[in-house]
Amino acid sequence: MSVEALTHDEDTAAETAAASAPQAAGTPEAPAVAEPAAASEPETASTEPAPEPASAESPKPKRGRPKATPSTAKKTRTVELTLTVTGTADGEWQAELKNGAKWVAKGLAIPAAAVSRAAKELHDDLSGPIDEVINAAREAQAAKVAQLEAELEAAKAALAELDS
């Protein structure tokens, strides 16, 4: 046996005696269990303290995603309004307004001129196609008026013939 092993055995015996002393005094404590010495690593009898683990000096990095810092930007509340404007080839326009899932207005008749003005106010890309639809409806109505005027003239002439 080496000197280190003997010193270790004496230290272990002293610890065991110290642990059993409070029990002898009448204080109930759990029995101390002596740790067996590792056969592969003999202990050294040096006075240097054991080096502290690196984790005590610097904290371990946390696992997972880092939490986002709270934003200082002001959060705005959004409102979902859906305005649907529909038109027919005859130039009749209607509007419907929906707030989220709730209907606010349905089937409101709107003049074509108001639709054209609103589209121009909103954006040029919107006003072009809408004006094309309105112009096509205008031309169709003008053709209908011309046809009706021709029918009216024919009816007037037939009436004048009957009167004479």
Backbone as a ProteinNet text record, in pm:
[ID]
protein_1_A
[PRIMARY]
MSVEALTHDEDTAAETAAASAPQAAGTPEAPAVAEPAAASEPETASTEPAPEPASAESPKPKRGRPKATPSTAKKTRTVELTLTVTGTADGEWQAELKNGAKWVAKGLAIPAAAVSRAAKELHDDLSGPIDEVINAAREAQAAKVAQLEAELEAAKAALAELDS
[TERTIARY]
83	0	86.4	32.4	111	72.1	145.1	121.2	-11	-40.6	-165.4	-286.8	-281.4	-392.9	-411.6	-303.1	-312.2	-371.8	-328.6	-380.5	-529.8	-568.7	-709.7	-791.3	-738.8	-811.3	-826.4	-726.1	-734.8	-838.4	-842.4	-941	-1082.6	-1100.2	-1231.9	-1275.9	-1185.2	-1217.6	-1255.9	-1188.2	-1218.4	-1356.2	-1389.6	-1520.7	-1631.5	-1610.4	-1709.4	-1732.1	-1626	-1636.1	-1709.9	-1683.4	-1749.5	-1897	-1929.9	-2069	-2146.6	-2085.3	-2155.5	-2162.7	-2084.2	-2084.5	-2218.9	-2283.3	-2413.1	-2517.7	-2508.6	-2606.2	-2590.6	-2468.9	-2444.3	-2500	-2506	-2555.1	-2707.1	-2772.1	-2917.1	-2988.2	-2916.6	-2978.9	-3002	-3127.5	-3150.7	-3117.1	-3025	-2985.8	-2969.6	-2975.7	-2955.4	-2810.8	-2787.1	-2647.8	-2567.3	-2445.8	-2357.9	-2302.7	-2300.6	-2247.3	-2113.5	-2010.7	-1877.1	-1863.7	-1811.7	-1792.3	-1664.7	-1669.2	-1547.4	-1450.7	-1324.9	-1222.3	-1214.6	-1197.3	-1187.5	-1054.3	-1057.8	-936.3	-849.6	-912.1	-832.9	-767.2	-823.1	-765.4	-727.1	-601.6	-562.5	-569.4	-611.8	-623.1	-487.7	-466.6	-339.9	-362.5	-264.3	-272.6	-213.6	-273.6	-222.3	-315.7	-267.5	-346.4	-415.5	-398.8	-462.1	-610.5	-693.9	-836.9	-865.3	-969	-1006.1	-1052.5	-1015.8	-1058.7	-1210	-1267.7	-1412.8	-1450.7	-1566.5	-1608.7	-1630.6	-1616.3	-1628.5	-1769.7	-1868.4	-2006.8	-2032.2	-1951.9	-1971.1	-1928	-1832.1	-1782.9	-1874.4	-1913.8	-2001.4	-2126.5	-2244.7	-2367.9	-2377.5	-2443.1	-2459.8	-2556.3	-2533.5	-2629.4	-2762	-2870.8	-3002.1	-3036.9	-3113.7	-3154.6	-3279.6	-3300.4	-3420.8	-3399.1	-3507	-3498.8	-3491.3	-3412.5	-3411.7	-3543.9	-3591	-3717.2	-3695.5	-3794.4	-3786.3	-3806.8	-3735.6	-3752.5	-3885.8	-3955.5	-4084.7	-4067.3	-4156.3	-4149.6	-4196.3	-4131.4	-4171.9	-4266	-4292.3	-4382.2	-4525.1	-4600.4	-4740	-4821.7	-4893.9	-4974.6	-5105.8	-5140.2	-5263.6	-5369.6	-5489.7	-5601.9	-5652.8	-5666.9	-5715	-5863	-5934	-6075.7	-6094.1	-6165.5	-6187.3	-6324	-6322.3	-6444.2	-6432.3	-6536.9	-6536.5	-6648.2	-6609.4	-6704.8	-6704.8	-6820.8	-6834.7	-6926.2	-6875	-6953.3	-6970.4	-7095.6	-7123.2	-7204.5	-7176.2	-7247.7	-7296.2	-7399.2	-7452.9	-7422	-7445.3	-7422.3	-7521.5	-7632.9	-7731.7	-7694.9	-7587.9	-7543.8	-7601.8	-7660.5	-7712.6	-7601.2	-7579	-7472.3	-7532	-7473.3	-7514.5	-7390.6	-7409.5	-7299.4	-7344.3	-7248.7	-7270.6	-7151.2	-7178.5	-7072.4	-7081.9	-6965.9	-6958.5	-6850.5	-6882.7	-6787.3	-6754.6	-6638.7	-6603.1	-6697.4	-6781.7	-6878.1	-7019.7	-7036	-7167.7	-7195.2	-7310.3	-7349.6	-7398.5	-7343.1	-7384.8	-7491.9	-7468.9	-7564.4	-7557.5	-7674	-7679.7	-7771.3	-7730.9	-7815.5	-7847.8	-7757.4	-7781	-7758.5	-7857.4	-7844.1	-7753.2	-7658.4	-7561.5	-7558.3	-7554.4	-7542.7	-7405.4	-7401.2	-7275.5	-7175.5	-7222.5	-7131.9	-7062.1	-7132.7	-7072.2	-6965.9	-6993.6	-6895.8	-6770.9	-6788.8	-6675.2	-6592.3	-6658.6	-6585.7	-6509.4	-6573.8	-6508.8	-6386.3	-6397.4	-6284.8	-6168.4	-6198	-6091.2	-6023.5	-6100.7	-6044.2	-5955.8	-5995.3	-5918.6	-5785.6	-5790.6	-5666	-5692.3	-5591.6	-5605.6	-5622.8	-5558.6	-5571.8	-5714.1	-5789	-5927.7	-6021.4	-5992.5	-6085.5	-6088.7	-5978.7	-5974.7	-6073.4	-6064.8	-6159.5	-6304.7	-6325.4	-6462.8	-6520.8	-6440.2	-6488.3	-6518.9	-6442.2	-6471	-6607.7	-6637.6	-6768	-6879.5	-6858.5	-6960.4	-6980.8	-6873.9	-6886.5	-6959.3	-6930.3	-7000.6	-7148.9	-7183.8	-7324.3	-7389.6	-7314.1	-7366.3	-7398.3	-7306.6	-7328.5	-7448	-7462.3	-7576.6	-7707	-7706.1	-7827	-7857.9	-7753.5	-7775.5	-7835	-7787.8	-7843.8	-7988.9	-8019.1	-8156.9	-8247.6	-8198.6	-8275.9	-8302.1	-8200.7	-8218.2	-8321.8	-8318.9	-8417.6	-8557.9	-8569.5	-8699.9	-8752.9	-8661.4	-8703.8	-8754	-8687.6	-8732.8	-8869.7	-8890.5	-9020.4	-9126.7	-9088.7	-9182.1	-9223.2	-9127.7	-9158.5	-9251.4	-9225.6	-9311.6	-9451.4	-9461.5	-9593.2	-9666.4	-9594.5	-9656.6	-9709.2	-9630	-9672	-9794.6	-9801.6	-9917.9	-10039.9	-10023.5	-10132.4	-10182.8	-10092.1	-10130.8	-10207.8	-10173.6	-10241.2	-10385.8	-10400.1	-10530.5	-10622.1	-10567.2	-10643.4	-10688.9	-10622	-10656	-10763.4
-118.5	0	123.3	226.2	349.2	442.7	549.3	647.2	718.4	742.1	812.7	728.2	600.7	512.6	506.9	503.6	501.1	631.2	742.4	871.6	879.3	828.7	831.1	745.8	629.3	541.3	605.6	680.1	747.2	858.4	932.1	1039.8	982.6	870.5	807.6	759.2	705.7	658.1	774.5	887.8	1005	1059.6	1059.2	1108.2	1017.5	890.5	794	812.2	835.9	856.3	985.2	1088.6	1217.3	1206.3	1127.8	1112.4	1031.8	938.5	856.2	923.7	1025.6	1094.9	1161.2	1229.9	1290.2	1184.5	1069.1	964.7	914.9	908.7	862.5	962.4	1088.8	1191.1	1189	1106.9	1096.4	1170.3	1226.7	1296	1196.1	1172.9	1075.6	1134.5	1074.7	1118.1	995.9	1017.9	907.8	863.2	733.4	687.1	738	776.8	827.8	711.8	726.6	622.9	670.9	593.7	630	592.1	684.8	657.9	579	472	393.7	472.4	453.1	521.5	458.6	541.3	491.6	423.1	302	223.9	278.3	341.2	387	521.4	602.7	734.2	745.3	737.7	757.5	906.2	936	1076.4	1127.7	1254.2	1315.6	1392.9	1398.7	1470.3	1608.4	1687.7	1823.9	1922.2	2041	2142.5	2236.6	2211.6	2298.1	2265.4	2368.2	2340.2	2289.4	2211.5	2158.4	2273.6	2270.6	2380	2378.5	2500.1	2512.8	2487.5	2431.2	2407.3	2539.7	2533.5	2654.2	2710.7	2628.3	2675.5	2774.4	2770.8	2865.1	3004.9	3013.9	3145	3207.9	3129	3182.7	3096.1	3158.2	3078.8	2998.7	2883.2	2798.4	2865.9	2849.3	2906.2	2831.4	2905.5	2844.3	2771.2	2663.6	2584.9	2645.5	2618.4	2664.7	2800.3	2852.2	2983.6	3094.7	3196.8	3310.1	3386	3437.2	3510.2	3645.2	3683.9	3812.1	3924.3	4031.7	4147	4212.8	4263.3	4324.9	4447	4457.4	4566.3	4696	4804.3	4934.2	5003.1	4939.4	4998.2	4990.6	5092.6	5097.7	5003.1	4913.4	4818.8	4886.7	4874	4934.7	4828.4	4865.9	4774.9	4785.6	4673.8	4674.7	4638.9	4699.6	4674.6	4622.8	4512.9	4454.3	4497.5	4586.6	4629.3	4587.7	4527.6	4484	4556.9	4637.7	4710.7	4644.5	4598.3	4533.6	4619.9	4662.7	4742.3	4658.9	4637.4	4557.2	4640.6	4617.2	4689.7	4595.2	4636.8	4556.2	4626.5	4556	4614.4	4727	4729.2	4835.4	4962.1	4957.4	5076.4	5087	4981.4	4981.9	4935.6	5011.3	4982.1	4960.5	4866.1	4837.3	4826.2	4854.8	4843.7	4759.7	4684.6	4605.6	4628.5	4642.7	4666.2	4561.4	4502	4395.4	4432.4	4424.5	4449.8	4315.9	4258.9	4124.5	4024.4	3960.4	3864.5	3920.8	4042.3	4103	4198.9	4182.9	4272.3	4404.3	4514	4646.7	4698.2	4680.7	4723.9	4627.5	4601.5	4512.5	4574.1	4562.6	4602	4749.4	4836.4	4980.5	5026.2	5093.8	5145.7	5268.7	5271.7	5381.4	5433.4	5565.9	5620.6	5590.3	5569	5538.2	5651.2	5775.5	5890.6	5885.8	5843.3	5833.4	5724.4	5613.9	5504.6	5552.8	5626.2	5677.4	5775.3	5866	5962.8	5891.2	5794.5	5721.3	5645.4	5584.8	5510.8	5604	5723.2	5820.4	5866.3	5880.5	5922	5813.5	5688.9	5579.6	5556.5	5533.7	5504.2	5507.4	5550.3	5556.5	5416.7	5317.1	5181.1	5128.1	5181	5139.1	5215.4	5341.6	5424.5	5385.9	5340.1	5303.1	5193.6	5076.8	4968.6	5004.2	5074.5	5111.4	5209.3	5306.7	5402.1	5331.3	5228.7	5151.9	5084.9	5025.9	4960.8	5064.8	5178.3	5284.2	5338.1	5358.5	5407.7	5306.3	5179.2	5075.5	5076.2	5094.9	5101.8	5227.1	5337.3	5462.5	5445.1	5382.2	5359.3	5266.4	5164.4	5073	5147.2	5234	5311.5	5411.1	5470.6	5565	5490.8	5370.7	5290.6	5254.3	5224	5190.7	5311.3	5429.3	5554	5580.8	5562.3	5585	5488.3	5363.7	5265.7	5305	5343.6	5382	5508.9	5604.5	5726.4	5690.9	5594.2	5551.9	5485.8	5403.9	5341	5446.5	5547.8	5655	5732.3	5762.1	5833.6	5748.9	5619.1	5529.5	5524.5	5521.7	5518.9	5649.8	5763.9	5894.1	5901.7	5851	5853	5764.2	5649.3	5560.5	5626	5696	5765.7	5880.8	5953.8	6066.4	6015	5900.6	5843.4	5801.7	5751	5708.8	5830.7	5939.6	6060.1	6129.9	6116.6	6190.7	6131.4
0	0	0	-64.8	-72.8	41.2	51.6	156.4	132.3	6.8	-26	12.8	-11.7	22.9	173.5	247.8	393.4	446.3	388.2	431.7	403	289	250.6	346.7	384.8	476	612.9	657	785.9	780.7	668.7	653.4	652.2	585.3	576.9	714	790.5	925.2	1013.5	1000.9	1082.4	1046.8	920.1	878.2	929.3	927.2	974.9	1123.3	1197.8	1342.6	1371.4	1294.7	1316	1281.9	1180.1	1139.1	1241.6	1307.1	1404.1	1540.2	1565.1	1693.2	1720.9	1629.5	1661.4	1690.5	1632	1657.9	1800.9	1844.7	1979.8	2079.7	2047.2	2136.9	2145.1	2063.9	2069.9	1958.4	1867.3	1755.7	1644.9	1605.6	1498.2	1362.7	1298.1	1163.7	1077.9	946.2	853.9	862.5	851.1	859.4	741	769.6	665.3	587.1	458.9	372.2	321.5	347.2	302.2	156	76.3	-64.9	-83.4	-161.1	-183.3	-270.5	-248	-325.1	-462.6	-562.3	-699.6	-716.9	-770.8	-785.4	-896.8	-995.7	-1109.6	-1083.9	-991.6	-966.7	-820	-790.2	-650.4	-617.4	-494	-455.5	-412.3	-437.2	-397.3	-270	-187.7	-61.3	-79	-160.4	-180.2	-111.4	-87.5	-19.1	-117.4	-246.9	-345.9	-354.9	-361	-375.6	-517.1	-529.2	-660.8	-750.6	-876.8	-964.8	-981.8	-982.4	-997.1	-1142.4	-1164.5	-1302.4	-1376.8	-1507.2	-1588.9	-1584.9	-1553.6	-1553.6	-1440.6	-1333	-1224.9	-1266.4	-1354.5	-1397.5	-1503.1	-1600.3	-1705.3	-1714.6	-1723.3	-1727.2	-1856.1	-1844.5	-1962.3	-2059.6	-2187.4	-2282.9	-2272.4	-2281.9	-2269.8	-2397.8	-2381	-2496.1	-2558	-2686.6	-2755.3	-2819.1	-2872.1	-2937.9	-2834.9	-2863	-2770.8	-2782.6	-2671.6	-2673.4	-2740.7	-2819.5	-2889.8	-2788.9	-2810.4	-2724	-2758.7	-2659.9	-2689.5	-2779.7	-2873.6	-2970.2	-2905.7	-2939.9	-2889.3	-2986.2	-3101.1	-3199.6	-3148.3	-3179	-3137	-3224.4	-3160.5	-3234.7	-3273.8	-3400.8	-3448.6	-3465.3	-3437.3	-3451.5	-3593.5	-3659	-3796.1	-3797.9	-3890.9	-3908.8	-4050.6	-4062.9	-4193.8	-4245.7	-4342.5	-4411.1	-4556.4	-4607.9	-4747.2	-4820.4	-4918.7	-5001.5	-5138.3	-5178.8	-5308.7	-5394.4	-5508.4	-5602.6	-5728.3	-5767.3	-5886.4	-5984.7	-6111.3	-6216	-6323.3	-6393.8	-6502.9	-6634.6	-6744.2	-6876.8	-6905.2	-6832.7	-6850.6	-6774.6	-6694.6	-6621.9	-6482	-6432.5	-6296	-6201.2	-6095.7	-6000.3	-5862.2	-5788.7	-5651.9	-5564.1	-5434.5	-5338.1	-5219.9	-5165.7	-5045.3	-4953.4	-4824.6	-4726.8	-4617.9	-4589.1	-4489.3	-4388	-4258.1	-4150.2	-4086.2	-4124.2	-4078.8	-4142.3	-4063.3	-4116.5	-4115.4	-4065.4	-4051.9	-4167.3	-4231.9	-4340.9	-4283	-4331.8	-4290	-4387	-4516	-4618.6	-4735.8	-4796	-4911.6	-5016.1	-5142.5	-5255	-5263.6	-5223.3	-5233.2	-5377.7	-5435.5	-5571.8	-5569	-5663.2	-5670.1	-5812.9	-5831.1	-5967	-6026.7	-6156.5	-6226.1	-6210.9	-6209.3	-6193.4	-6057.7	-5953.1	-5820.1	-5817	-5886.4	-5893.6	-5965.8	-6075.4	-6152.1	-6068.5	-5997.6	-5912.7	-5801.7	-5738.3	-5628.8	-5679.7	-5797.3	-5853.5	-5884.3	-5935.1	-5964.1	-5836.5	-5729.9	-5601.3	-5541	-5560.2	-5500.1	-5570.3	-5702.9	-5774.2	-5924	-6001.6	-6147.4	-6207.9	-6149.8	-6201.9	-6186.8	-6089.7	-6071.7	-6164.3	-6186.5	-6264.1	-6411.8	-6468.6	-6611.2	-6647.1	-6584.7	-6616.8	-6583.5	-6475.2	-6437.7	-6538.9	-6583.4	-6684.5	-6815.9	-6850.1	-6972.3	-6963.1	-6847.6	-6828.1	-6832.8	-6769.9	-6770.2	-6910.9	-6986.7	-7124.9	-7213.5	-7196.4	-7274	-7240.6	-7113.1	-7072.6	-7129.1	-7131	-7187.2	-7336.3	-7408.8	-7552.8	-7575.2	-7491.2	-7504.2	-7476.4	-7377.4	-7347.3	-7458.4	-7514.4	-7626	-7745	-7774.3	-7883.8	-7854.3	-7730.4	-7691.4	-7706.2	-7668.2	-7683.6	-7830.8	-7914	-8058.3	-8114.7	-8070.8	-8117.7	-8071.2	-7946.4	-7893.6	-7961.7	-7992.3	-8063.6	-8204	-8268.3	-8401.6	-8392.1	-8289.6	-8270.3	-8239.6	-8161.6	-8128.2	-8252.3	-8339.2	-8463.5	-8551.6	-8555.3	-8635.2	-8577.2	-8443.3	-8379.2	-8402.1	-8399.5	-8424	-8568.2	-8660.1	-8801.2	-8821.2	-8756.4	-8769.3	-8707.3	-8597.7	-8534.8	-8622.4	-8683.5	-8770.5	-8891.7	-8943	-9059.4	-9023.4	-8899.8	-8855.1	-8829.1	-8791.6	-8760	-8889.9	-8996	-9115.3	-9194
[MASK]
++++++++++++++++++++++++++++++++++++++++++++++++++++++++++++++++++++++++++++++++++++++++++++++++++++++++++++++++++++++++++++++++++++++++++++++++++++++++++++++++++++

